[in-house]
Structure formats: structure tokens, C-alpha cells
Amino acid sequence: MDFSPLVLSVKLALATTLLIPIVAAPTAYILAFCRFRGKSLIDAIVSLPMVLPPTVLGFGLLILMGPHGPLGKLWKDATDERMVFSFSGILLASLIYNLPFAVQPMRAAFEKLDIRLLENSAVLGLSSTATFFRVVLPNSLPGLAAAAMLVFAHSLGEFGVILMVGGSIPGTTKVASIAIYEAVEAMRYQDALFMSLAIIPVSFLALLAINRINGRR
């Protein structure tokens, strides 16, 4: 039994969970508190991965990350390596795919903050950046934790996007969901069952943690 797909899935999920707040938290803050023209358009773009078929999103990312795509060319120039069919490529794809699953819980948590906290911050002369780091984030930890759990659980089960961008390279892009699919195709049902049983409890515990966090808010 090859455990590398499970290890790679956990590695990808952890990396996605740790990196996604860098983009998701400021985006959620802007969508929660800022008013500007085109806000609904930005909101729709951020939420788009939730409604697009994974293969459609994956194909679009494959074009962008390919050797002739803008992201692929930039990555090639910077690292002298290809972006598609690499762990870096599937990590970027995972970050984009999971962005709305992080932004929405964070935004909901931010919008539930007592507005007086923000008003007091403004009275004290704190900038928007200082307010974000010193007021908004510390008072939104349950929402941030729920977002992290949701992203981690969702990342474990990614299939279509990862397959389109990364293919199935053992030890590099062959995550557990792809290994399960290939095992079923090859009629290795025992291997597929083992990997499925390894993922289900982790996903269940993550969702249970989200429900407990939401229940305390």
C-alpha cells in the first residue's frame, strides 16, 4: 500500500490552509467594510470558484500556468521550472479554488464585530491597516479558525482542479483523491477503500470542529 498520496494530500491541505489567509483575510476585510464601485464584481469573482465546475476552473488555470501562459512564463523566468505538473502549480490552484471557502467565513466573522470597536479605533487615530491587525483579527479568531478548518477539509478532497493542473505524478501531484480514482479504475477496491476511510474521519472531525466553533459564537 502506497501512503504517499495521503501524505501529499495532507501536505497540500496544510500548505493551503497556512498560506490562504494572506490573501483571504484582507479580501474579506475589504468586502466587509469598504464601499467602492465594482465591489459586487470583485465579490462575484472571488466567489466564482464555488460555482464553476472544477474541470472548467482547472482548464483555465492550466492555460494560465502553462508554458505559454502569463503565470507559467513568469514562474519559468523566476525559477527556471515549469508551473504545471508540479507541487507549486497544484498549490496555487488549491489556493485559488479554496479562496471563497476562506473569504466567506472570515467576512461573516468580520461583519459580526461590534461597530464600536472600529469607531474607537478611528477615534484613537489607528490606520486601516493597524485596525485590521490590532482590532479586527484578534476579535475574529473563531471565524478565522472556522475558515481554516473548512479550507483544510475541502483541500483534502480536491480532485478535478488538481488533476487538470498537476496530472497524476507519484510523489509530486498524485493526491489521495486521484489515487482513489485510479484504484477504482484498476479495480483495486481495497486500496480505494483504505484511502477513503483515511480521509473521511479527518474531514468529519474538521466539520465537527467548525460546528463547535460556530456554536460558541
C-alpha positions as CSV (number, residue, x, y, z in Angstrom):
1,M,0.0,0.0,0.0
2,D,1.4,3.4,-1.1
3,F,0.9,6.0,1.5
4,S,2.5,8.9,-0.5
5,P,-0.8,10.2,-1.9
6,L,-2.3,10.5,1.6
7,V,0.9,12.3,2.8
8,L,0.8,14.6,-0.2
9,S,-2.8,15.4,0.4
10,V,-2.1,16.4,3.9
11,K,0.9,18.4,2.8
12,L,-1.2,20.3,0.2
13,A,-4.0,20.9,2.7
14,L,-1.7,22.2,5.3
15,A,0.1,24.5,2.9
16,T,-3.1,25.8,1.5
17,T,-4.5,26.4,5.0
18,L,-1.4,28.3,6.1
19,L,-1.0,30.4,3.0
20,I,-4.6,31.3,2.1
21,P,-5.1,33.9,5.0
22,I,-2.5,36.1,3.3
23,V,-5.0,36.8,0.6
24,A,-8.3,35.8,2.1
25,A,-8.2,37.9,5.2
26,P,-7.5,41.3,3.5
27,T,-10.1,40.4,0.8
28,A,-12.7,39.6,3.4
29,Y,-11.9,42.8,5.3
30,I,-12.3,44.9,2.1
31,L,-15.6,43.2,1.2
32,A,-16.9,43.6,4.7
33,F,-16.1,47.2,5.4
34,C,-15.1,49.1,2.3
35,R,-17.5,50.7,-0.2
36,F,-16.4,51.3,-3.7
37,R,-17.6,51.0,-7.3
38,G,-17.2,47.5,-8.6
39,K,-17.4,45.8,-5.2
40,S,-20.1,43.4,-6.3
41,L,-17.9,42.5,-9.3
42,I,-15.0,41.7,-7.0
43,D,-17.3,39.7,-4.8
44,A,-18.5,37.7,-7.7
45,I,-15.0,37.0,-9.0
46,V,-13.9,35.8,-5.5
47,S,-16.9,33.5,-5.3
48,L,-16.7,32.2,-8.8
49,P,-14.6,29.0,-7.9
50,M,-17.6,27.9,-5.8
51,V,-19.9,27.6,-8.8
52,L,-17.6,26.7,-11.6
53,P,-17.1,23.0,-12.4
54,P,-13.7,22.0,-11.2
55,T,-12.6,20.9,-14.6
56,V,-13.5,24.3,-16.1
57,L,-11.6,26.1,-13.4
58,G,-8.7,23.6,-13.8
59,F,-8.6,24.1,-17.6
60,G,-8.5,27.9,-17.2
61,L,-5.7,27.6,-14.7
62,L,-3.9,25.2,-16.9
63,I,-3.9,27.8,-19.7
64,L,-2.7,30.5,-17.4
65,M,0.0,28.3,-15.8
66,G,1.1,26.6,-19.0
67,P,4.5,27.3,-20.7
68,H,2.8,29.9,-22.9
69,G,0.5,31.4,-20.2
70,P,1.3,34.6,-18.3
71,L,1.7,32.9,-14.9
72,G,3.7,30.0,-16.4
73,K,6.1,32.4,-18.2
74,L,6.7,34.4,-15.0
75,W,7.3,31.3,-13.0
76,K,9.7,29.9,-15.6
77,D,11.6,33.1,-15.7
78,A,11.9,33.3,-11.9
79,T,12.6,29.7,-11.1
80,D,13.6,28.1,-14.4
81,E,11.0,25.4,-13.7
82,R,7.5,24.7,-15.1
83,M,4.5,25.5,-13.0
84,V,2.1,22.9,-14.4
85,F,2.6,19.3,-13.2
86,S,4.4,20.5,-10.1
87,F,3.6,20.8,-6.5
88,S,3.9,24.6,-6.7
89,G,1.3,24.5,-9.5
90,I,-1.3,22.4,-7.6
91,L,-0.7,24.6,-4.5
92,L,-1.5,27.8,-6.4
93,A,-4.6,26.0,-7.9
94,S,-5.7,24.9,-4.5
95,L,-5.3,28.4,-3.1
96,I,-7.5,29.9,-5.9
97,Y,-10.0,27.1,-5.6
98,N,-10.3,27.5,-1.9
99,L,-10.3,31.3,-1.7
100,P,-14.1,31.7,-1.4
101,F,-14.2,29.0,1.2
102,A,-11.9,31.1,3.3
103,V,-13.2,34.6,2.4
104,Q,-16.9,33.9,3.2
105,P,-16.5,32.7,6.8
106,M,-13.9,35.4,7.5
107,R,-16.2,38.1,6.0
108,A,-19.1,36.8,8.1
109,A,-17.0,37.0,11.2
110,F,-15.8,40.5,10.5
111,E,-19.3,41.7,9.8
112,K,-20.4,40.5,13.2
113,L,-17.9,42.6,15.0
114,D,-19.2,45.4,17.3
115,I,-19.0,48.5,15.1
116,R,-18.0,50.5,18.2
117,L,-14.6,48.7,18.1
118,L,-14.0,50.1,14.7
119,E,-15.2,53.6,15.7
120,N,-13.0,53.6,18.8
121,S,-10.1,52.6,16.6
122,A,-10.7,55.5,14.3
123,V,-11.1,57.9,17.2
124,L,-7.7,56.7,18.5
125,G,-6.2,57.5,15.1
126,L,-5.4,54.0,14.0
127,S,-4.9,53.5,10.3
128,S,-7.0,50.9,8.4
129,T,-4.0,48.5,8.4
130,A,-3.5,48.9,12.1
131,T,-7.2,48.4,12.8
132,F,-7.1,45.3,10.7
133,F,-4.2,43.7,12.6
134,R,-4.9,45.1,16.1
135,V,-8.7,45.1,16.3
136,V,-10.4,43.1,13.6
137,L,-8.2,39.9,13.5
138,P,-7.9,39.4,17.3
139,N,-11.6,39.8,17.7
140,S,-12.4,37.4,14.9
141,L,-10.4,34.3,15.9
142,P,-13.4,31.9,15.9
143,G,-14.3,32.9,12.4
144,L,-10.7,32.6,11.3
145,A,-10.4,29.1,12.9
146,A,-13.7,28.0,11.1
147,A,-12.3,29.2,7.8
148,A,-9.1,27.3,8.4
149,M,-10.9,24.1,9.2
150,L,-13.1,24.4,6.2
151,V,-10.2,25.1,3.8
152,F,-8.3,22.1,5.2
153,A,-11.2,19.7,4.9
154,H,-12.0,21.0,1.4
155,S,-8.4,20.7,0.3
156,L,-8.2,17.1,1.3
157,G,-10.9,16.2,-1.2
158,E,-9.8,18.2,-4.2
159,F,-9.8,16.3,-7.5
160,G,-10.8,17.9,-10.7
161,V,-8.7,21.1,-10.4
162,I,-5.6,19.2,-9.2
163,L,-5.9,16.6,-11.9
164,M,-6.2,19.3,-14.6
165,V,-3.2,21.3,-13.4
166,G,-1.0,18.6,-12.0
167,G,-1.9,15.4,-13.6
168,S,-1.0,12.3,-11.6
169,I,2.7,12.3,-10.9
170,P,3.5,10.0,-7.9
171,G,5.1,11.9,-5.0
172,T,4.5,15.3,-6.7
173,T,0.9,15.8,-7.8
174,K,-0.8,12.4,-7.2
175,V,-3.0,13.3,-4.2
176,A,-5.3,10.8,-2.4
177,S,-8.4,11.7,-4.4
178,I,-6.6,10.9,-7.6
179,A,-5.2,7.7,-6.2
180,I,-8.7,6.6,-5.2
181,Y,-10.0,7.3,-8.7
182,E,-7.1,5.3,-10.2
183,A,-7.5,2.5,-7.8
184,V,-11.2,2.2,-8.6
185,E,-10.4,2.2,-12.4
186,A,-7.9,-0.6,-11.8
187,M,-10.5,-2.5,-9.6
188,R,-8.2,-2.2,-6.6
189,Y,-11.1,-1.6,-4.3
190,Q,-9.3,-2.4,-1.1
191,D,-6.8,0.4,-1.8
192,A,-9.5,2.8,-2.7
193,L,-11.4,1.8,0.5
194,F,-8.4,2.3,2.7
195,M,-7.7,5.8,1.4
196,S,-11.3,6.8,1.6
197,L,-11.5,5.6,5.2
198,A,-8.4,7.6,6.0
199,I,-9.9,10.8,4.6
200,I,-13.4,10.6,5.9
201,P,-12.6,10.8,9.6
202,V,-10.3,13.8,9.1
203,S,-13.0,15.6,7.1
204,F,-15.6,14.7,9.6
205,L,-13.6,16.0,12.6
206,A,-12.9,19.2,10.7
207,L,-16.6,19.8,10.1
208,L,-17.4,18.9,13.7
209,A,-14.8,21.5,14.9
210,I,-16.4,24.1,12.7
211,N,-19.8,23.4,14.1
212,R,-18.5,23.6,17.7
213,I,-16.8,26.9,16.9
214,N,-19.9,28.3,15.3
215,G,-21.9,27.1,18.3
216,R,-19.8,29.1,20.7
217,R,-20.0,32.4,18.7
